[in-house]
């Protein structure tokens, strides 16, 4: 009896990811070990998009040029399937490329600050495409046809996206992304010069091996529910679920390293995330203005907010925060009794002033603000209340 034709042995996924990480290390200086782990997992996940309910964006951001962001995208480009380099691409071009039916491109968007930076306008159409494409069910609706013959058509938007740029990104994109905050190389940090003619071919060999591994791993990854580290839930869990599923599928030291990287990068993103201006207001009231007191007149609240260093209140759209703006912002949030937070009368020595009560703010603090500092600040002097 003739032996059946031998099949190609499954690729050692852990060893392959080690090689992918080593390839990045030759040309990239990332700010932490966690970043190398996350980027290697992201490269692999791009080969298995159809196995996941969502795909995290990966964002290489820095405060200054010359921090290695573009080089990071160049290395990613050699490792992912069907890379599509997009600089100033329109939303229409992107969603038509994704829905073309010839396989999903991996979109690499350099100079993203020219799209979402302070001088670039809102670009809501592109923002909508990037947000919708985070989920496998995401679509972009457009009217097609001429004149009265137009019909609405849904264009699938689900695809892997890596971006690089200066500064930050809209909150809706940041919350769907793994953030790698790049820095200029120090004098003692060296990398190998990247030569496309030589090194692209090396990256493509790794890419082809990732694709081969992905075919064997599909059954392990499809429908996986990886255990999340303590404290990682909601949107961060959505972001990291595909990456942890990849780590569990390859095995070896990757499951442990992936979860450590998850905790590190999620914690860093929270530290850098100031939240909306409303959340910032609530947090500053809790941690700096109304510490240890149960009520405070509006005039005193404004004085203390506007005096805070490293806070936006003294120059909010060109002028200090005032009573009207404070009232409008706080009214967006509710008390424990489900009433809009509003100023109330506060009796002081010889007069009655409008102000805010801590009891009215507690529910919003609990729901929207990050955990308070471990060592509460002492109460501000001169805040004794008289009824």
Secondary structure, DSSP 8 states (H G I E B T S, - for coil): ------------HHHHHHHHHHHHHHH---SSHHHHHHHHHHHHHGGGGGG-SB--EEEEEESSSSSSHHHHHHHHHHHSTTEEEESS--HHHHHHHHTSSS---EEEE--THHHHSTTS---HHHHHHHHHTTBTT-EEEEEESSGGG-EEEEEE----EEEEEES---HHHHTTEEEEE-----TT-------HHHHHHHHHHHHHHHHHHHHHHHHHHTT------TT--HHHHHHHHHHHHHHHHH-TTHHHHHHHHHHHHHHHHHHH----HHHHHHHHIIIIISTT-SEEEHHHHHHHHHT-TT-SGGGBTTB---HHHHHHHHTTSB-TTS-B---EEEEETTEEEEEEEHHHHHHHHHHHS----SS-----TT-----
